[in-house]
Amino acid sequence: MNYFTDIMKQFTLEMADIIKISDTFAAELNLPKEQSDLKMLSSYLSYPTSLSIGNYLALDLGGSNVRVSLIALYGNKNYTILKSIKKPLKLSGQYNYLDKTATGSELFNFIATMIKEIITEGEQYYLGHTFSFPFTQTNIDEAYLIEWTKEFKTKAVEGQNVTALLVTALNKLGIFNVEPVAVINDTVATFLAAAYTNNNVIIGSICGTGHNTACLIGDTIFNLESGNFSKIPLNKYDEQFDLLTEKPKKQLLEKLSAGRYLGEVVRTVLLDLVDNNVFNSTTEAKLILKEPYIINTEFISTILNSGCSNTNKIFAKINISFKDQYQKEIFELVKQIVIRAASLVAATYLGIIKNNSSNTKNDLVIAVDGSLYEKMPFYSETITKIILAGKKSNRINNNITVVFENRGSELGAAIAAAIVKNNSH
């Protein structure tokens, strides 16, 4: 069917397109801040080659759970998680620290009680904090929340220094032996965790519900806020879907490559197909597909894991069915949207490596965390495939390996605290 061929073409990136995107991304890294899509936020941290061994507290706040861990860093790539507590930030019928009825002081009081459970009186602790929200900082030990994202609506935190809120909460509980010394975001945490055990790491990245990347520029790790990269070729479906998002024309890379939005791209295409006689019931399909987020990442993953002959079986869960002869086309279309998402991300990695062409290391490592990279069929394989093909096209001589790194939010936070402690002596 020519209509499907045309749609597939719109979601297909040739190697020449990918190289062009990677060149544009590399150029973006060198533009003055006010001209670039990339925020290029300094983490105030360098490679974790010099850090003080010892026990460190790690606080991970970024999802619907909060986690506090005590981690022993022994140096020589070795560490042990001595204790760890994880609690939900909302518990039905009991509390909800994510809601707009909750205040920042209530949220941080809750976190402080968790810290109290882990520490021992009489010992001094340095604390590293992975804070996975947009923030500004002028020092490593403070972070001013720009705005909440995800499902967070907690009052009186936006615009505040989250370290000051934490210190106030700790002091209220009579805790004076915990010093929060570092706040980092999840990409920097991923970078540090991977770099602690492998000194060839050049990129730390998140490919999950959202997308962002940190990389080494000179001696400093920078959080690029790369999800906002927008110099990407858009097709008509991208433009339609983008118009319905909260901030059109912003965060385009994230919208085309991250888990939160992939289902919406698929839904936009399927809505367009409604009038092309591919569904068994056009009226029902049109009605169902008008509902935003009816198709999510988990749904896409199930389709791709089940194989094309089971496409109708999966779509039956949302009361949609295609005419049998179109099951394969629908499967291939969903697969292609995922492949394009991974290809765009890989293009930005190539851009970073190109920009670091002076790197003398023979081996380079890209560390990636996130559910999309870990679980979505075709996603991680596509990234590796594009990196290898891009190496040839760009005459990059380094060996490049992409690794899954899921210890970042804990281990990365502890390492950040250990670097600060080392630098303060």
C-alpha positions as CSV (number, residue, x, y, z in Angstrom):
1,M,0.0,0.0,0.0
2,N,1.6,3.2,-1.2
3,Y,0.2,5.3,1.7
4,F,2.2,3.2,4.2
5,T,5.3,3.4,2.1
6,D,5.0,7.2,2.1
7,I,4.6,7.3,5.9
8,M,7.5,4.9,6.5
9,K,9.7,7.2,4.3
10,Q,8.8,10.2,6.5
11,F,10.0,8.4,9.6
12,T,13.2,7.0,7.9
13,L,16.5,8.7,8.5
14,E,19.2,7.8,6.0
15,M,22.9,7.9,7.2
16,A,23.4,11.2,5.4
17,D,20.5,12.7,7.4
18,I,22.0,11.4,10.7
19,I,25.5,12.8,9.8
20,K,23.9,16.1,9.1
21,I,22.1,16.2,12.4
22,S,25.3,15.1,14.2
23,D,27.2,18.0,12.5
24,T,24.6,20.5,13.5
25,F,24.7,19.2,17.1
26,A,28.5,19.5,17.2
27,A,28.2,23.1,15.9
28,E,25.6,23.8,18.6
29,L,28.0,22.8,21.3
30,N,30.3,25.7,20.2
31,L,27.7,28.4,19.8
32,P,27.4,31.3,22.3
33,K,24.9,30.3,25.0
34,E,22.2,32.7,23.9
35,Q,22.3,31.3,20.3
36,S,22.3,27.6,21.2
37,D,19.4,25.3,21.9
38,L,21.7,23.7,24.5
39,K,21.8,25.1,28.0
40,M,25.3,23.7,28.7
41,L,25.1,23.8,32.5
42,S,28.4,23.2,34.3
43,S,28.2,20.5,37.0
44,Y,31.3,22.0,38.7
45,L,32.7,18.5,38.7
46,S,35.6,16.9,36.8
47,Y,36.4,13.2,36.2
48,P,36.2,11.2,39.4
49,T,39.9,10.4,39.4
50,S,40.6,12.2,42.7
51,L,38.1,11.4,45.5
52,S,38.3,10.8,49.2
53,I,37.5,7.2,50.1
54,G,35.0,6.7,52.9
55,N,31.2,6.4,53.6
56,Y,28.9,8.9,51.8
57,L,25.1,9.5,51.9
58,A,23.3,9.6,48.5
59,L,19.9,11.1,48.1
60,D,17.9,10.4,45.0
61,L,14.9,12.6,44.3
62,G,13.5,12.5,40.8
63,G,10.6,10.1,40.5
64,S,7.6,9.1,42.6
65,N,10.0,7.4,45.1
66,V,12.7,9.0,47.2
67,R,15.8,6.9,48.0
68,V,18.5,7.5,50.7
69,S,21.6,5.3,50.7
70,L,24.8,4.9,52.6
71,I,27.6,4.0,50.2
72,A,31.2,3.0,51.0
73,L,33.7,4.1,48.4
74,Y,37.0,2.2,48.6
75,G,38.7,3.6,45.6
76,N,40.1,1.4,42.8
77,K,36.6,1.2,41.2
78,N,35.3,-0.6,44.3
79,Y,32.2,0.3,46.4
80,T,29.5,-1.2,48.6
81,I,25.9,0.0,49.2
82,L,25.8,-0.4,53.0
83,K,22.2,0.6,53.6
84,S,19.4,1.9,51.4
85,I,15.8,3.0,52.1
86,K,13.3,3.7,49.4
87,K,9.8,5.2,50.1
88,P,7.0,6.4,47.9
89,L,6.2,10.1,47.9
90,K,2.5,9.4,47.9
91,L,0.8,6.7,49.8
92,S,-3.0,6.3,49.3
93,G,-5.0,7.5,52.3
94,Q,-1.9,8.5,54.2
95,Y,0.2,11.3,52.5
96,N,1.0,12.8,49.2
97,Y,4.1,15.0,49.0
98,L,3.7,15.4,45.2
99,D,0.4,17.3,45.5
100,K,-0.1,21.0,45.4
101,T,-1.5,20.8,48.9
102,A,1.9,19.7,50.2
103,T,4.7,22.2,50.9
104,G,8.4,22.0,50.3
105,S,9.2,21.9,54.0
106,E,6.8,18.9,54.4
107,L,8.6,17.1,51.5
108,F,12.1,17.8,52.9
109,N,11.0,16.9,56.5
110,F,9.9,13.5,55.1
111,I,13.3,13.1,53.4
112,A,15.1,14.2,56.6
113,T,13.4,11.4,58.7
114,M,14.6,8.9,56.1
115,I,18.2,10.2,56.5
116,K,17.8,9.9,60.3
117,E,17.0,6.2,59.9
118,I,20.3,5.5,58.1
119,I,22.9,7.6,60.0
120,T,24.7,6.9,63.2
121,E,25.1,9.5,65.9
122,G,28.6,10.9,66.4
123,E,29.7,10.2,62.8
124,Q,30.1,13.0,60.2
125,Y,28.5,12.5,56.8
126,Y,28.9,14.2,53.4
127,L,25.8,14.0,51.3
128,G,25.4,14.0,47.5
129,H,22.0,14.7,46.0
130,T,20.8,13.5,42.5
131,F,18.0,16.0,41.8
132,S,16.4,15.2,38.4
133,F,14.6,18.4,37.7
134,P,15.6,21.6,35.9
135,F,17.7,23.7,38.2
136,T,20.3,26.5,38.2
137,Q,23.4,26.6,40.3
138,T,26.4,28.8,40.8
139,N,28.1,26.3,43.2
140,I,28.1,22.6,43.4
141,D,26.4,22.6,46.8
142,E,23.3,24.5,45.9
143,A,20.5,24.1,43.3
144,Y,17.6,26.5,42.6
145,L,14.6,24.6,41.2
146,I,13.4,26.3,38.0
147,E,10.2,24.4,37.8
148,W,8.8,21.0,38.7
149,T,8.3,18.5,36.0
150,K,6.8,15.0,35.9
151,E,3.9,14.7,38.4
152,F,5.4,17.1,41.1
153,K,3.3,20.0,42.2
154,T,4.6,20.6,45.7
155,K,4.3,24.2,46.9
156,A,7.0,26.6,47.9
157,V,9.9,24.8,46.2
158,E,10.2,26.4,42.7
159,G,12.8,29.2,42.8
160,Q,14.1,27.9,46.1
161,N,17.6,26.4,46.9
162,V,16.8,22.8,47.6
163,T,19.9,22.3,49.7
164,A,18.8,25.1,52.1
165,L,15.4,23.3,52.4
166,L,17.1,20.1,53.2
167,V,19.5,21.6,55.8
168,T,16.5,23.3,57.5
169,A,14.7,20.0,57.7
170,L,17.7,18.2,59.0
171,N,18.3,20.8,61.7
172,K,14.7,20.7,62.7
173,L,15.3,17.0,63.6
174,G,18.4,17.9,65.5
175,I,20.7,16.5,62.7
176,F,23.9,18.5,62.4
177,N,26.3,15.8,61.4
178,V,25.1,15.6,57.7
179,E,26.5,18.1,55.3
180,P,24.9,18.3,51.8
181,V,27.9,19.2,49.6
182,A,26.8,18.3,46.0
183,V,23.7,18.5,43.9
184,I,23.8,16.9,40.4
185,N,21.2,15.9,37.8
186,D,20.7,12.3,36.6
187,T,22.8,12.6,33.5
188,V,25.8,13.8,35.5
189,A,25.1,11.0,38.1
190,T,25.1,8.4,35.3
191,F,28.4,9.8,33.9
192,L,30.1,9.7,37.3
193,A,28.9,6.2,38.2
194,A,30.2,4.8,34.9
195,A,33.4,6.9,35.1
196,Y,34.2,5.5,38.6
197,T,34.7,2.0,37.1
198,N,35.8,3.0,33.6
199,N,38.0,6.0,32.8
200,N,37.1,6.1,29.1
201,V,33.6,7.5,29.7
202,I,32.9,10.6,27.6
203,I,29.0,10.7,27.7
204,G,26.4,10.0,30.4
205,S,22.8,10.0,29.1
206,I,19.2,9.2,30.1
207,C,16.9,7.6,27.6
208,G,13.7,6.9,29.6
209,T,10.5,8.9,30.1
210,G,12.6,11.9,29.2
211,H,15.9,12.4,27.4
212,N,19.0,14.3,28.3
213,T,22.8,14.0,28.0
214,A,25.9,15.1,29.9
215,C,29.4,15.1,28.5
216,L,32.9,16.0,29.2
217,I,34.1,19.3,27.8
218,G,37.6,20.1,28.6
219,D,38.0,18.9,32.2
220,T,34.4,19.6,33.3
221,I,31.2,17.5,33.0
222,F,28.4,19.6,31.5
223,N,24.7,18.9,31.6
224,L,23.7,19.8,28.0
225,E,19.9,19.8,28.5
226,S,20.0,18.2,25.0
227,G,16.3,17.4,25.0
228,N,15.8,21.0,23.8
229,F,17.9,20.5,20.7
230,S,15.4,21.5,17.9
231,K,17.4,21.6,14.6
232,I,15.8,18.3,13.5
233,P,13.8,17.6,10.3
234,L,10.2,17.3,11.2
235,N,7.5,15.5,9.2
236,K,3.8,16.5,9.1
237,Y,3.0,14.1,12.0
238,D,5.7,15.6,14.2
239,E,4.3,19.1,13.6
240,Q,0.8,18.0,14.3
241,F,1.7,16.3,17.6
242,D,4.1,19.1,18.7
243,L,1.3,21.7,18.4
244,L,-0.7,19.8,21.0
245,T,2.1,19.7,23.5
246,E,2.4,22.1,26.4
247,K,5.4,23.9,24.8
248,P,5.3,23.7,21.0
249,K,8.7,24.0,19.2
250,K,10.5,23.4,22.6
251,Q,12.2,20.1,23.7
252,L,11.9,18.7,20.1
253,L,14.7,16.1,20.5
254,E,13.0,14.9,23.7
255,K,9.6,14.8,22.1
256,L,10.8,12.7,19.2
257,S,13.0,10.3,21.2
258,A,11.7,9.9,24.8
259,G,9.3,7.5,26.3
260,R,6.7,10.0,27.4
261,Y,6.0,11.0,23.8
262,L,6.6,8.0,21.5
263,G,3.0,6.8,22.0
264,E,1.7,10.2,21.0
265,V,3.7,10.1,17.7
266,V,2.2,6.7,17.0
267,R,-1.3,7.9,17.9
268,T,-1.0,10.9,15.6
269,V,-0.1,8.6,12.6
270,L,-2.9,6.2,13.4
271,L,-5.4,9.0,13.5
272,D,-4.3,10.0,10.1
273,L,-4.9,6.4,8.9
274,V,-8.4,6.3,10.2
275,D,-9.9,7.5,7.0
276,N,-7.8,5.1,4.9
277,N,-9.9,2.0,5.5
278,V,-7.3,0.1,7.5
279,F,-9.4,-0.3,10.6
280,N,-12.3,-2.8,11.1
281,S,-14.4,-0.1,12.7
282,T,-13.5,3.4,11.5
283,T,-15.9,5.2,13.8
284,E,-14.7,3.4,17.0
285,A,-11.1,3.8,16.1
286,K,-11.5,7.6,15.5
287,L,-13.2,8.0,18.8
288,I,-10.6,6.0,20.8
289,L,-7.6,7.5,19.1
290,K,-8.7,11.1,19.9
291,E,-7.8,10.4,23.5
292,P,-4.2,11.7,24.3
293,Y,-1.8,9.2,25.7
294,I,-4.1,6.2,25.1
295,I,-1.0,4.6,23.6
296,N,2.0,4.6,26.0
297,T,5.5,3.3,25.8
298,E,4.7,0.1,27.6
299,F,2.0,-0.5,24.9
300,I,4.5,0.1,22.1
301,S,7.0,-2.3,23.8
302,T,4.4,-5.0,24.0
303,I,3.6,-4.7,20.3
304,L,7.2,-4.9,19.3
305,N,7.9,-7.8,21.7
306,S,4.9,-9.8,20.4
307,G,5.7,-9.8,16.7
308,C,3.6,-8.5,13.8
309,S,1.1,-11.4,13.7
310,N,-0.1,-10.4,17.2
311,T,-0.6,-6.7,16.5
312,N,-4.4,-6.9,16.5
313,K,-4.3,-8.9,19.8
314,I,-2.4,-6.1,21.5
315,F,-4.5,-3.3,20.0
316,A,-7.7,-5.1,21.2
317,K,-6.7,-4.0,24.7
318,I,-7.8,-0.5,23.6
319,N,-10.7,-1.8,21.5
320,I,-9.1,-1.2,18.1
321,S,-8.5,-3.7,15.4
322,F,-7.0,-3.5,11.9
323,K,-7.9,-5.4,8.8
324,D,-5.7,-8.5,8.8
325,Q,-3.7,-7.5,5.8
326,Y,-2.5,-4.3,7.5
327,Q,-1.2,-5.9,10.7
328,K,2.4,-6.1,9.4
329,E,2.4,-2.5,8.1
330,I,1.2,-1.2,11.5
331,F,3.9,-3.3,13.3
332,E,6.6,-2.0,10.9
333,L,5.4,1.6,11.3
334,V,5.6,1.4,15.1
335,K,9.0,-0.2,14.9
336,Q,10.2,2.6,12.5
337,I,9.1,5.3,14.9
338,V,11.2,3.7,17.7
339,I,14.2,3.3,15.3
340,R,14.0,6.9,14.4
341,A,13.9,7.9,18.1
342,A,17.1,6.0,18.8
343,S,18.7,7.3,15.6
344,L,18.2,10.9,16.6
345,V,19.8,10.2,20.0
346,A,22.7,8.4,18.4
347,A,23.2,11.4,16.1
348,T,23.7,13.7,19.1
349,Y,26.3,11.2,20.6
350,L,28.2,11.3,17.3
351,G,28.1,15.1,17.4
352,I,29.6,15.1,20.9
353,I,32.4,12.7,19.9
354,K,33.1,14.8,16.7
355,N,33.3,17.9,18.9
356,N,35.9,16.0,21.0
357,S,38.0,15.0,18.1
358,S,41.1,16.0,20.0
359,N,40.4,13.1,22.4
360,T,43.5,11.0,22.4
361,K,41.9,7.9,24.1
362,N,41.6,4.9,21.9
363,D,38.5,3.7,23.6
364,L,35.5,5.8,24.4
365,V,32.5,4.8,26.4
366,I,28.9,6.1,26.2
367,A,27.0,5.3,29.4
368,V,23.2,5.2,29.1
369,D,20.5,4.8,31.8
370,G,16.7,4.7,31.4
371,S,13.8,2.3,30.8
372,L,13.6,3.1,27.0
373,Y,17.2,2.1,26.5
374,E,16.9,-0.9,28.8
375,K,13.6,-2.4,27.7
376,M,12.3,-1.0,24.4
377,P,12.9,-3.5,21.5
378,F,15.2,-2.1,18.7
379,Y,16.2,1.0,20.7
380,S,19.6,0.1,22.2
381,E,20.6,-2.0,19.1
382,T,19.8,1.0,16.8
383,I,22.0,3.3,18.9
384,T,24.9,0.9,18.7
385,K,24.4,0.3,15.0
386,I,24.2,4.1,14.2
387,I,27.3,4.8,16.3
388,L,29.3,2.2,14.3
389,A,28.0,3.4,10.9
390,G,28.7,7.0,11.9
391,K,32.2,6.2,12.9
392,K,33.0,5.0,9.4
393,S,31.3,8.0,7.7
394,N,33.1,10.4,10.0
395,R,36.4,8.7,9.9
396,I,36.4,8.5,13.7
397,N,39.2,6.1,14.7
398,N,38.3,5.6,18.4
399,N,36.6,2.4,19.5
400,I,33.2,3.4,20.9
401,T,31.2,1.2,23.3
402,V,27.7,2.0,24.5
403,V,27.0,0.5,28.0
404,F,23.9,0.4,30.2
405,E,24.5,2.1,33.5
406,N,21.7,2.0,36.1
407,R,23.7,2.8,39.3
408,G,23.9,6.5,38.6
409,S,21.3,8.0,40.9
410,E,22.9,6.4,44.0
411,L,26.5,5.8,43.2
412,G,26.9,9.0,41.2
413,A,25.6,11.1,44.1
414,A,28.0,9.5,46.5
415,I,30.9,10.0,44.1
416,A,30.0,13.7,43.7
417,A,30.2,14.1,47.5
418,A,33.5,12.3,47.6
419,I,35.0,14.6,44.9
420,V,33.9,17.7,46.8
421,K,35.4,16.3,50.0
422,N,38.7,15.6,48.3
423,N,38.8,19.1,46.8
424,S,38.1,20.8,50.1
425,H,41.2,19.3,51.8
